[in-house]
Amino acid sequence: MKKSMEVMILICLFLVNIIISGILIFTVSGITAPDITAEVDVKSINKDNISLSIALSFDNANYFSFIAEEFIINITTSSGGTIGEIKLTGGEIPAYTYKTFTAESVFSLQSDDFNEINTNIYGIVGANVLGVFSKTLPLEINVITSLSDLFSSINPPDIHLSAEIIEIDDQGVQYSGSIEIDNPNSFEIIVRNISTDITADDGSIIGHFNVPSTTITQQNLSIIPINGHITYTAINAEYLTIAIAAEVEAFIAGLSKTIPLSTSALLHIPNINEILLTNETLDFSISSEFKIRLQGILSTVGLKIKNPTKIPFEARNLICEILAVTGNDSSLIAKGNMNECEIYSGQEVCIKTTVTMPYMKLLTAGGINIIPDWFVIRIKGEFAITNTTQGIPISLSGYFDPRIFN
């Protein structure tokens, strides 16, 4: 009897085992993998790094839970270059549940092949039936993230140039101004290879200078002062053009991108009367000698010029006139040209010319009074910086008493 009971128990256990095994086999064979969604987002970018966020979402439609083991995420370039690796910790995904696991890490893109990044996700998902891992599902997902717009979003900096001529000195024409560069981006930029040409209105280049590179932080303004000298011939032009060419280098996630930058501005030439000889003056003096000749009185007129400045000048288009003045009336007695000359820094020059005052004009110069009140020696012309066209008109007069001929 006892033995029969043992046999019955064994038979029952065997049947239960067969039933449970059948249920398990049926259950396991009916396991459907959860729907899995992988998302790779660029969270932030600065000049050194890029921050990536990885999200794995599981939609478990089964009546039992799943266990997501640790996932290994390899991030590479489209050509296979390694960017980095992320480990994403998984966990239980209960029945009829939507659950997301996330991980975030920071990388530096040390490659020029950055248009796309490949995210390869490896892991295992196991079904948990009655507390037992009865079935495992290997998981491999590949996600391609495009970074082609990474550098297309760079906004070129705003650049403004202003300059003016402030002085003429012994080194040439001095200019002063500034370059303003505004960085509208959320990352810093470096402006380098800043080269500037100064061109006259006839297209000739009369000046060139380079500006040191400058770093402009995100959403900030940098003002670069400029000043220097150009040749005196600059004042021959009606205007000058200052053209700037540079390169803007942007650093994003450890990569660099260079874009060209250029601008220009007009530099107006002021009247040299406004800026020349503001603190110093040229010294002039007129001398004359008279000799009686058969045709009339021969007058030797001298113009002495002293240049105390460091700027080279030239006197040109000089005309010497001798006039007779009676009351408010004047009449021309004699006229002659004077030679042009250059007056260098610290030099004193005397220019002479001779003119003849005819006797007949002298006898009628005073009208009914015969003898005029005064004789006037007048020298007209212009002074200019050597080799320039813009001049300063001058008119110098010296009076002498007609009684010197008595």
C-alpha positions in Angstrom: 0.0 0.0 0.0 2.7 2.3 0.9 4.6 1.5 -2.2 1.5 2.2 -4.3 1.2 5.6 -2.7 4.8 6.4 -3.6 4.2 5.4 -7.2 1.1 7.6 -7.4 3.1 10.6 -6.0 5.8 10.1 -8.5 3.3 9.8 -11.3 1.6 13.1 -10.2 4.9 14.9 -9.9 5.8 13.7 -13.4 2.5 14.9 -14.8 2.9 18.3 -13.0 6.4 18.6 -14.4 5.1 17.8 -17.9 2.4 20.3 -17.5 4.7 23.1 -16.2 7.2 22.3 -18.9 4.5 22.5 -21.5 3.4 25.8 -20.1 6.9 27.1 -20.1 7.6 25.9 -23.6 4.3 27.4 -24.8 5.1 30.7 -22.9 8.6 31.0 -24.1 7.7 30.2 -27.7 5.1 32.9 -27.5 7.5 35.6 -26.2 7.6 38.6 -28.5 10.5 41.1 -28.2 9.5 44.5 -26.9 9.5 47.4 -29.4 12.8 49.2 -29.0 13.5 52.8 -30.0 16.9 54.3 -29.9 17.5 58.1 -30.0 20.8 59.9 -30.2 20.6 63.7 -29.5 23.2 66.4 -29.5 22.6 68.1 -26.1 25.2 70.8 -26.3 28.3 71.9 -28.2 31.2 74.1 -27.3 34.5 74.7 -28.8 36.1 71.7 -27.2 33.4 69.0 -26.9 30.1 67.7 -28.0 27.6 66.2 -25.5 25.5 63.3 -26.7 22.4 61.8 -25.1 21.4 58.2 -25.8 17.9 57.1 -25.0 16.7 53.4 -25.3 13.0 53.1 -25.0 11.3 49.7 -24.5 7.6 49.0 -25.1 6.8 45.7 -23.4 3.5 44.3 -24.6 3.9 40.9 -22.9 2.2 39.8 -19.7 5.6 39.2 -18.1 8.6 41.4 -17.5 11.9 41.8 -19.3 15.3 42.4 -18.0 17.5 44.8 -20.0 21.1 44.1 -19.2 23.9 46.7 -19.5 24.4 48.1 -23.0 27.6 49.0 -24.6 27.3 51.9 -27.0 30.2 52.5 -29.5 30.2 55.8 -31.3 32.3 56.1 -34.5 32.7 58.3 -37.5 31.2 57.2 -40.8 34.7 56.0 -41.9 35.0 53.9 -38.7 37.1 56.2 -36.6 36.5 55.8 -32.9 34.8 58.8 -31.1 34.0 57.1 -27.8 32.1 54.6 -25.8 29.1 54.8 -23.4 27.8 52.2 -21.0 24.1 52.4 -20.4 22.8 50.6 -17.3 19.5 48.7 -17.9 17.0 47.3 -15.6 13.6 45.6 -15.4 10.8 46.4 -17.8 7.6 45.3 -16.2 4.7 43.8 -18.2 2.7 46.2 -20.3 5.1 49.0 -19.5 6.9 51.6 -21.6 10.3 52.4 -20.1 13.3 54.5 -21.2 16.9 54.2 -20.1 19.2 57.1 -20.8 22.9 57.9 -20.7 24.9 61.0 -21.5 28.6 61.6 -22.2 30.9 64.2 -23.6 33.2 63.6 -26.5 35.8 65.5 -28.6 35.6 65.0 -32.4 39.2 64.5 -33.3 38.6 63.8 -37.0 37.6 65.8 -40.0 35.1 63.1 -40.9 32.3 64.5 -38.8 29.3 64.8 -41.2 27.8 61.6 -39.7 28.4 59.7 -36.5 27.4 56.0 -36.1 26.0 54.8 -32.8 26.2 51.0 -32.4 24.3 49.6 -29.4 25.0 46.1 -28.2 23.2 44.3 -25.3 20.9 41.5 -24.1 17.2 41.5 -23.2 15.9 38.5 -21.2 12.3 37.4 -20.6 11.5 36.8 -16.9 8.9 34.1 -16.5 8.0 33.1 -12.9 11.3 34.6 -11.8 13.4 32.5 -14.2 15.3 33.9 -17.2 13.8 31.5 -19.7 14.8 33.3 -22.9 17.4 35.8 -23.9 17.4 38.1 -26.9 20.6 39.6 -28.2 20.2 43.2 -29.2 22.1 45.2 -31.8 21.0 48.6 -33.0 22.7 51.1 -35.3 21.8 54.7 -35.3 23.2 57.3 -37.7 23.2 60.9 -36.6 23.9 63.6 -39.1 26.2 66.5 -38.1 26.3 68.0 -41.6 24.7 71.2 -40.3 27.1 71.5 -37.4 29.2 74.2 -39.1 26.5 75.6 -41.4 24.9 77.1 -38.3 28.0 79.4 -37.8 27.0 83.0 -38.2 29.7 85.1 -39.7 30.7 87.9 -37.3 29.6 91.5 -38.0 32.5 93.7 -38.9 32.7 97.5 -39.0 35.6 99.6 -40.0 36.1 103.4 -39.4 39.2 105.6 -39.9 40.2 109.2 -40.4 43.2 111.2 -41.2 44.3 113.1 -38.1 47.7 114.7 -38.9 50.4 115.2 -41.4 53.9 114.9 -39.8 57.4 114.1 -40.8 56.6 110.4 -41.2 53.7 111.0 -43.7 50.0 111.2 -43.4 48.8 109.7 -40.1 45.5 107.9 -39.8 43.6 106.4 -36.9 40.6 104.3 -36.5 39.2 101.0 -35.3 37.9 97.6 -36.4 34.8 96.4 -34.6 34.0 92.7 -34.7 30.9 91.3 -33.1 30.6 87.6 -32.5 26.9 86.5 -32.5 27.6 82.8 -32.0 27.4 80.8 -28.8 31.0 79.8 -29.0 34.3 81.8 -29.3 36.0 82.5 -32.6 39.5 83.5 -33.5 40.0 86.2 -36.2 43.5 85.7 -37.7 45.5 86.7 -40.7 44.0 90.2 -40.7 45.5 92.1 -43.6 44.6 95.6 -44.7 45.3 97.5 -48.0 44.9 101.2 -48.4 44.2 102.1 -52.0 43.9 105.4 -53.7 41.0 106.3 -56.0 43.2 105.4 -59.0 43.6 101.9 -57.8 47.2 102.2 -56.6 48.1 100.7 -53.2 49.7 103.3 -51.0 49.6 101.5 -47.7 49.5 98.0 -46.1 49.4 96.8 -42.6 48.7 93.6 -40.6 46.7 93.4 -37.4 47.4 90.7 -34.7 45.0 87.9 -34.3 42.3 88.3 -31.8 40.0 85.9 -29.9 36.4 87.0 -29.4 34.3 85.1 -26.8 30.7 84.1 -27.5 28.3 86.9 -28.1 30.9 89.5 -27.5 32.3 92.6 -29.2 36.0 93.2 -29.9 37.4 96.6 -30.8 40.8 96.6 -32.5 42.5 100.0 -32.8 44.4 100.8 -36.0 46.8 103.6 -36.7 49.8 104.3 -38.8 51.2 106.4 -41.6 50.9 106.4 -45.4 52.9 108.4 -47.9 52.3 112.1 -48.5 51.0 111.2 -52.0 47.8 110.0 -50.3 46.5 113.6 -50.2 46.6 113.6 -54.0 43.5 111.4 -54.0 39.9 112.5 -53.5 39.4 109.5 -51.2 41.1 106.3 -50.1 39.7 102.9 -49.6 40.7 100.7 -46.7 40.0 97.0 -47.4 40.3 94.3 -44.8 40.6 90.6 -45.4 40.7 88.1 -42.6 40.0 84.5 -41.6 37.5 83.5 -38.9 38.3 80.2 -37.2 35.5 78.6 -35.2 36.1 75.7 -32.9 33.2 73.2 -32.3 33.6 70.0 -30.4 37.4 70.0 -31.0 37.1 70.6 -34.7 37.9 73.8 -36.5 36.3 75.5 -39.4 37.7 78.6 -41.2 35.5 81.1 -43.1 36.7 84.2 -45.0 35.8 87.7 -43.7 36.2 91.0 -45.5 35.0 94.6 -45.5 36.0 98.0 -46.7 35.5 101.6 -45.8 36.2 105.0 -47.4 38.8 107.3 -45.9 38.1 110.9 -47.0 41.0 113.2 -47.6 40.5 116.5 -45.7 41.6 119.9 -46.9 45.3 120.1 -45.8 44.6 123.7 -44.5 42.6 121.9 -41.7 45.4 119.7 -40.5 48.7 121.2 -41.8 50.8 123.6 -39.8 48.5 123.6 -36.8 51.4 124.1 -34.4 54.2 125.5 -36.6 54.4 128.2 -39.3 56.6 128.9 -42.3 58.5 132.1 -42.2 58.5 134.4 -45.2 60.3 137.7 -45.9 60.4 139.9 -49.0 63.5 141.9 -50.1 64.0 144.2 -53.1 66.8 146.1 -54.8 66.4 148.8 -57.5 68.7 149.9 -60.3 68.1 152.6 -62.9 68.3 151.3 -66.4 67.6 152.7 -69.8 64.2 151.0 -70.1 63.2 151.7 -66.6 63.9 150.8 -63.0 65.2 147.2 -62.7 63.8 145.6 -59.5 65.4 142.5 -58.0 62.8 140.9 -55.7 63.7 138.1 -53.3 61.5 135.8 -51.3 63.1 134.2 -48.3 61.4 131.1 -46.9 62.3 129.2 -43.8 60.9 125.8 -43.0 61.0 125.0 -39.3 58.9 121.9 -39.7 60.0 118.3 -40.4 57.8 118.2 -43.5 59.3 118.9 -47.0 57.5 121.6 -48.8 57.7 123.1 -52.3 56.8 126.6 -53.5 55.2 126.7 -56.9 53.3 128.8 -59.4 54.9 131.9 -57.9 54.2 135.3 -59.6 55.8 138.6 -58.5 53.8 141.8 -59.1 54.7 145.5 -58.5 51.7 147.7 -58.1 51.2 151.5 -57.6 48.6 152.3 -55.0 46.9 155.7 -54.7 44.0 155.8 -52.2 41.8 152.9 -53.1 43.1 152.5 -56.6 45.9 150.3 -57.8 47.6 149.7 -61.1 50.0 147.1 -62.3 53.5 148.4 -63.0 55.5 145.2 -63.5 55.1 141.4 -63.4 57.3 138.4 -63.5 57.4 134.7 -62.7 59.5 133.2 -59.9 61.2 129.7 -60.0 59.7 126.8 -58.1 61.8 125.4 -55.3 61.8 122.8 -52.6 62.3 123.7 -48.9 63.4 120.7 -46.9 63.1 120.4 -43.1 65.0 123.1 -41.3 66.2 124.7 -44.5 66.1 128.4 -45.5 65.7 129.2 -49.2 65.8 132.5 -51.1 64.1 132.8 -54.5 64.9 135.8 -56.7 63.4 137.3 -59.8 63.9 140.6 -61.7 61.2 142.8 -63.2 61.5 146.1 -65.0 59.3 149.1 -64.0 58.9 151.2 -67.2 59.4 155.0 -66.7 56.2 155.8 -68.5 54.1 153.6 -66.1 55.9 155.1 -63.2 55.1 158.7 -64.3 51.4 157.9 -64.7 51.0 155.6 -61.8 49.8 158.3 -59.4 47.2 159.7 -61.7 46.8 163.5 -61.2 49.2 163.3 -58.3 51.9 161.8 -60.6 53.6 160.0 -57.7 51.5 157.2 -56.0 51.1 156.8 -52.3 52.8 153.5 -52.2 54.4 150.9 -54.3 53.5 147.3 -53.4 55.5 144.1 -54.1 53.1 141.2 -54.1 54.0 137.6 -54.5 51.2 135.0 -55.1 51.4 131.3 -55.5 50.9 128.1 -53.4 52.8 125.9 -51.0 52.4 122.2 -51.0 54.0 119.1 -49.5 56.6 117.8 -52.0 55.2 115.6 -54.7 51.5 116.3 -53.8 48.9 118.1 -55.8 46.9 119.7 -53.0 48.4 123.1 -52.1 47.9 126.0 -49.8 47.4 129.3 -51.6 49.5 132.3 -50.4 49.7 136.0 -51.1 52.5 138.1 -49.6 52.8 141.9 -49.9 55.5 144.4 -49.1 55.1 148.2 -49.2 57.7 150.7 -50.0 57.7 154.5 -50.3 58.0 156.0 -53.8 60.3 158.6 -52.4 63.2 156.1 -52.4 63.6 157.0 -56.1 64.1 160.7 -55.3 
